[in-house]
């Protein structure tokens, strides 16, 4: 078996794209003019910007922040920097990236570009037209530039796909040592998009590249969405930035502690009321002290609610204030009143 190889060619000659043009027609013309002959298994990687331009996804530059907000489904993190603020968000396409993919590069002055509304649908339309024109089993990837968690710099990734297997799922297979692969899934579409960007570049005006040698990933069906690569929902281990997660944790912790504090104060009041009722049914002298303790504990619970004691503060208030409120101290009471008052105080402290 021969050594595997991958070839990547820049497709020159694509003009500035205007809204409403036939993008498939312009790409086809450029492929023919470049002298490239498409064959089964070839993949064309198309920069999302020219798809956005052809689909009329341009807005005024002074609306950029508003456009980012409009394209945002969920904010992951926000960071200030000397030039302004960077927002990492999940956008309408399900992609987590900076500024929702709203881009001011490679577009006329005074405008910014939004991502295609549905990059997978755009890829399917291009693939269907170009397959018909050239009569080959061709794959299409639409790429955009993304940052990466834990890594500096950016790379191109696939945000739209048609006719290309986006993930090579190796789970259940074995490696060269016979070890079963349990989690390995190769993001083929992203790797091909990144390879294509090495010949497209960001400042050379070459928005399309031809990748040859990955034909095993090109399939007849055009329903091979790149959206399947988005990790959101239950599998997303990093739904928030660190600062945002800490802030949320503090807020939820305070709310939980506040509720627990009120519940503890209420339980203390109920327990003391029970002790008072028992005192009323037995020794009249004990009943007087028990009733006072019940009223005091209820007052502590009300005070906790009114003053905002939360978590450990409310039980501590109930435990320490109830004995003083009932007037039960080591020397201030005598005889049966001391016993009843001490029991009520212990009930408040113990329950809290």
C-alpha positions as CSV (number, residue, x, y, z in Angstrom):
1,X,0.0,0.0,0.0
2,X,1.4,3.4,-1.0
3,X,2.0,6.2,1.5
4,X,-1.0,8.4,2.1
5,X,-0.7,12.0,0.8
6,X,-2.7,15.2,0.9
7,X,-2.5,18.0,-1.7
8,X,-3.9,21.5,-1.2
9,X,-4.2,24.1,-4.0
10,X,-5.2,27.7,-3.9
11,X,-8.0,28.6,-6.3
12,X,-7.1,32.0,-7.7
13,X,-9.2,34.3,-9.8
14,X,-12.3,34.8,-7.6
15,X,-13.4,38.4,-7.8
16,X,-14.9,40.6,-5.1
17,X,-18.3,39.1,-4.3
18,X,-21.4,41.2,-4.6
19,X,-24.8,40.3,-3.0
20,X,-27.0,38.1,-5.1
21,X,-24.2,36.7,-7.4
22,X,-24.0,33.0,-8.3
23,X,-21.2,32.0,-6.0
24,X,-21.1,28.4,-7.4
25,X,-20.8,29.9,-10.9
26,X,-17.9,32.1,-9.8
27,X,-16.1,29.3,-8.0
28,X,-16.6,27.0,-11.0
29,X,-15.2,29.6,-13.4
30,X,-12.2,30.1,-11.2
31,X,-11.5,26.4,-10.9
32,X,-11.5,26.0,-14.7
33,X,-9.4,29.2,-15.2
34,X,-6.8,27.9,-12.8
35,X,-6.2,24.8,-14.8
36,X,-7.4,22.4,-12.1
37,X,-9.4,19.4,-13.1
38,X,-11.8,18.2,-10.4
39,X,-12.0,14.5,-9.7
40,X,-14.1,12.3,-7.5
41,X,-13.2,12.8,-3.8
42,X,-12.0,16.4,-4.2
43,X,-13.1,18.9,-1.5
44,X,-13.5,22.6,-2.0
45,X,-13.0,24.7,1.2
46,X,-14.8,28.0,0.9
47,X,-14.2,30.9,3.3
48,X,-17.5,31.9,5.0
49,X,-16.9,35.6,4.1
50,X,-17.7,35.2,0.4
51,X,-20.7,33.1,1.2
52,X,-21.9,35.9,3.6
53,X,-21.3,38.5,0.9
54,X,-23.2,36.5,-1.8
55,X,-26.1,36.1,0.6
56,X,-26.3,39.8,1.5
57,X,-25.2,39.4,5.1
58,X,-23.4,42.8,5.3
59,X,-24.4,45.5,7.8
60,X,-23.1,48.9,8.6
61,X,-20.0,49.0,10.8
62,X,-21.6,51.4,13.3
63,X,-24.1,48.6,14.1
64,X,-21.4,46.1,15.0
65,X,-22.1,45.9,18.7
66,X,-25.8,45.8,18.1
67,X,-25.2,43.1,15.4
68,X,-23.2,41.0,17.9
69,X,-26.0,41.3,20.4
70,X,-28.6,40.3,17.8
71,X,-26.6,37.2,16.8
72,X,-26.0,36.1,20.4
73,X,-27.9,33.3,21.9
74,X,-25.8,33.0,25.1
75,X,-22.9,34.9,26.6
76,X,-20.0,32.7,27.7
77,X,-17.5,35.4,28.8
78,X,-16.9,39.1,28.5
79,X,-13.4,40.7,28.9
80,X,-12.3,44.3,28.7
81,X,-9.1,45.1,26.8
82,X,-7.4,48.4,25.8
83,X,-9.3,48.4,22.5
84,X,-12.7,47.7,23.9
85,X,-14.6,44.6,25.0
86,X,-14.4,41.1,23.7
87,X,-17.5,38.9,24.0
88,X,-17.3,35.2,23.7
89,X,-20.8,34.0,22.8
90,X,-22.8,31.2,21.4
91,X,-24.4,32.5,18.2
92,X,-27.5,31.5,16.2
93,X,-25.5,28.9,14.3
94,X,-24.7,27.1,17.6
95,X,-21.0,28.1,17.3
96,X,-19.1,29.5,20.4
97,X,-16.7,32.2,19.2
98,X,-15.7,35.8,19.7
99,X,-18.1,38.5,18.6
100,X,-20.7,35.9,17.4
101,X,-18.7,35.7,14.2
102,X,-19.4,39.3,13.2
103,X,-16.3,40.3,11.2
104,X,-14.8,43.6,10.0
105,X,-11.9,42.1,8.0
106,X,-11.9,41.6,4.3
107,X,-15.0,43.6,3.8
108,X,-15.4,47.2,2.4
109,X,-14.8,50.1,4.8
110,X,-17.9,51.0,6.8
111,X,-19.3,47.5,6.8
112,X,-19.1,44.3,8.8
113,X,-20.2,40.8,7.9
114,X,-22.5,38.3,9.7
115,X,-22.1,34.6,9.2
116,X,-24.3,32.8,6.7
117,X,-27.8,32.2,8.2
118,X,-27.4,28.4,7.7
119,X,-23.8,27.4,6.6
120,X,-24.8,23.8,6.1
121,X,-27.6,24.8,3.8
122,X,-25.2,27.1,1.9
123,X,-22.7,24.2,1.6
124,X,-25.4,21.9,0.2
125,X,-26.4,24.4,-2.4
126,X,-22.8,24.9,-3.6
127,X,-22.2,21.1,-3.6
128,X,-25.3,20.3,-5.6
129,X,-24.6,22.9,-8.3
130,X,-20.9,22.2,-8.6
131,X,-21.4,18.4,-8.7
132,X,-23.8,18.9,-11.6
133,X,-21.5,21.2,-13.4
134,X,-18.4,19.0,-13.1
135,X,-20.0,15.6,-12.9
136,X,-17.8,14.4,-10.0
137,X,-18.5,13.4,-6.4
138,X,-17.3,16.7,-4.8
139,X,-17.4,17.7,-1.1
140,X,-17.8,21.3,0.1
141,X,-16.7,22.8,3.5
142,X,-17.4,26.3,4.6
143,X,-14.8,27.6,7.0
144,X,-14.5,30.4,9.5
145,X,-11.7,31.5,11.9
146,X,-12.1,30.4,15.5
147,X,-10.0,30.7,18.7
148,X,-9.5,27.6,20.8
149,X,-9.8,27.0,24.5
150,X,-6.4,26.6,26.2
151,X,-4.5,27.6,23.0
152,X,-3.2,30.9,21.7
153,X,-3.9,32.0,18.1
154,X,-6.7,31.1,15.7
155,X,-7.3,28.4,13.2
156,X,-9.9,27.8,10.5
157,X,-12.7,25.3,11.3
158,X,-15.6,24.0,9.4
159,X,-19.0,25.7,10.1
160,X,-20.7,24.3,7.0
161,X,-20.4,20.9,5.3
162,X,-22.0,19.0,2.4
163,X,-20.8,15.6,1.2
164,X,-18.0,15.3,3.7
165,X,-17.9,13.1,6.7
166,X,-17.2,15.6,9.4
167,X,-16.1,13.2,12.1
168,X,-14.1,10.0,11.7
169,X,-15.4,8.0,14.7
170,X,-12.8,5.4,15.7
171,X,-14.4,4.3,18.9
172,X,-14.5,0.6,19.3
173,X,-11.5,0.1,17.0
174,X,-8.0,-0.8,18.2
175,X,-4.7,0.9,17.9
176,X,-1.5,-0.7,16.6
177,X,-0.9,-2.3,20.0
178,X,-4.4,-3.8,20.1
179,X,-5.8,-1.3,22.7
180,X,-9.4,-0.5,22.2
181,X,-10.1,3.1,21.3
182,X,-12.9,4.4,23.6
183,X,-13.1,8.2,22.9
184,X,-11.2,8.9,19.7
185,X,-13.2,10.9,17.2
186,X,-11.2,12.8,14.6
187,X,-12.7,16.1,13.6
188,X,-11.9,15.6,9.9
189,X,-13.8,18.7,8.7
190,X,-11.9,21.0,11.0
191,X,-8.5,19.5,10.1
192,X,-9.2,19.9,6.4
193,X,-10.4,23.5,6.9
194,X,-7.2,24.3,8.8
195,X,-5.1,22.7,6.1
196,X,-6.8,24.7,3.3
197,X,-6.3,27.9,5.2
198,X,-2.5,27.5,4.8
199,X,-2.8,28.2,1.1
200,X,-5.8,30.6,1.3
201,X,-4.3,32.9,4.0
202,X,-6.0,35.9,5.6
203,X,-4.7,38.8,3.5
204,X,-4.1,37.3,0.0
205,X,-7.6,37.5,-1.4
206,X,-7.8,33.8,-2.0
207,X,-11.0,32.5,-0.4
208,X,-11.2,29.0,-1.9
209,X,-8.9,26.0,-1.7
210,X,-9.0,22.6,-3.3
211,X,-8.0,19.6,-1.0
212,X,-7.1,16.3,-2.7
213,X,-6.3,13.0,-1.1
214,X,-9.1,12.8,1.5
215,X,-11.6,11.1,-0.9
216,X,-12.4,8.4,1.7
217,X,-14.3,11.1,3.6
218,X,-16.4,12.3,0.6
219,X,-19.8,10.7,0.5
220,X,-22.7,10.7,-1.9
221,X,-25.1,12.3,0.6
222,X,-25.0,16.0,1.0
223,X,-26.6,15.8,4.5
224,X,-23.4,15.8,6.5
225,X,-23.8,18.9,8.7
226,X,-20.9,20.7,10.4
227,X,-23.3,21.8,13.0
228,X,-22.9,18.3,14.5
229,X,-19.4,19.4,15.6
230,X,-20.8,22.1,18.0
231,X,-20.4,21.0,21.6
232,X,-23.2,22.8,23.5
233,X,-25.8,21.6,26.0
234,X,-25.1,18.7,28.3
235,X,-21.7,17.9,26.8
236,X,-20.4,21.4,27.2
237,X,-17.9,21.3,30.1
238,X,-17.1,25.0,29.8
239,X,-20.4,26.9,29.5
240,X,-19.0,29.9,31.3
241,X,-15.7,31.8,31.6
242,X,-13.9,31.5,34.9
243,X,-15.0,34.9,36.2
244,X,-18.6,34.4,35.2
245,X,-18.7,31.0,36.8
246,X,-17.4,32.3,40.1
247,X,-19.9,35.2,40.1
248,X,-22.8,32.8,39.4
249,X,-21.6,30.4,42.1
250,X,-21.4,33.2,44.7
251,X,-24.9,34.4,43.8
252,X,-26.4,30.9,43.9
253,X,-24.5,30.2,47.2
254,X,-25.9,33.3,48.8
255,X,-29.5,32.5,47.7
256,X,-29.1,28.9,49.0
257,X,-27.7,30.1,52.3
258,X,-30.4,32.6,52.8
259,X,-33.1,30.0,52.2
260,X,-31.4,27.6,54.6
261,X,-31.1,30.3,57.3
262,X,-34.8,31.1,57.1
263,X,-35.7,27.5,57.3
264,X,-33.5,26.9,60.3
265,X,-35.0,29.9,62.1
266,X,-38.5,28.6,61.4
267,X,-37.6,25.1,62.6
268,X,-36.2,26.6,65.8
269,X,-39.4,28.6,66.4
270,X,-41.6,25.5,65.8
271,X,-39.5,23.4,68.2
272,X,-39.6,26.0,70.9
273,X,-43.4,26.4,70.5
274,X,-43.7,22.6,71.0
275,X,-41.7,22.8,74.2
276,X,-43.9,25.7,75.4
277,X,-47.1,23.7,74.7
278,X,-45.7,20.8,76.7
279,X,-45.0,23.3,79.5
280,X,-48.5,24.7,79.4
281,X,-50.0,21.3,79.7
282,X,-47.9,20.4,82.8
283,X,-46.3,22.7,85.4
284,X,-48.0,26.2,85.3
285,X,-44.8,27.8,86.4
286,X,-42.9,26.0,83.6
287,X,-45.6,27.0,81.2
288,X,-44.9,30.7,81.8
289,X,-41.2,30.3,81.0
290,X,-42.0,28.1,78.0
291,X,-44.4,30.6,76.5
292,X,-41.9,33.3,76.9
293,X,-39.3,31.2,75.1
294,X,-41.7,30.4,72.3
295,X,-42.4,34.1,71.8
296,X,-38.8,34.9,71.8
297,X,-37.9,32.2,69.3
298,X,-40.6,33.4,67.0
299,X,-39.2,36.9,67.3
300,X,-35.8,35.6,66.3
301,X,-37.2,33.9,63.2
302,X,-39.0,37.1,62.2
303,X,-35.8,39.1,62.8
304,X,-33.8,36.7,60.7
305,X,-36.3,37.2,57.8
306,X,-36.4,41.0,58.2
307,X,-32.7,41.6,58.6
308,X,-31.5,39.2,55.9
309,X,-29.6,36.7,58.1
310,X,-28.6,33.8,55.8
311,X,-27.0,30.4,56.1
312,X,-25.1,30.1,59.4
313,X,-26.1,33.7,60.5
314,X,-29.7,32.8,61.1
315,X,-29.1,29.7,63.2
316,X,-26.4,31.5,65.2
317,X,-28.8,34.4,65.9
318,X,-31.5,32.0,67.1
319,X,-29.1,29.9,69.2
320,X,-27.5,32.9,71.0
321,X,-30.3,35.4,71.2
322,X,-33.2,33.1,72.4
323,X,-31.8,32.4,75.9
324,X,-31.1,36.1,76.5
325,X,-34.5,37.1,75.3
326,X,-36.3,34.7,77.7
327,X,-34.3,36.1,80.6
328,X,-32.9,32.7,81.4
329,X,-29.3,33.2,82.7
330,X,-27.3,31.5,85.4
331,X,-28.5,33.8,88.1
332,X,-31.6,35.5,86.8
333,X,-34.0,32.6,87.3
334,X,-34.6,30.0,90.0
335,X,-36.4,26.7,90.6
336,X,-38.6,25.2,87.9
337,X,-38.4,28.3,85.8
338,X,-34.7,27.7,85.3
339,X,-35.2,24.2,84.1
340,X,-38.0,25.0,81.7
341,X,-36.2,28.1,80.3
342,X,-33.0,26.1,79.9
343,X,-34.8,23.3,78.0
344,X,-36.3,25.9,75.7
345,X,-33.0,27.5,75.1
346,X,-31.4,24.2,74.3
347,X,-34.2,23.4,71.9
348,X,-33.6,26.6,70.0
349,X,-29.8,26.2,69.8
350,X,-30.0,22.5,69.0
351,X,-32.6,22.8,66.3
352,X,-30.8,25.8,64.7
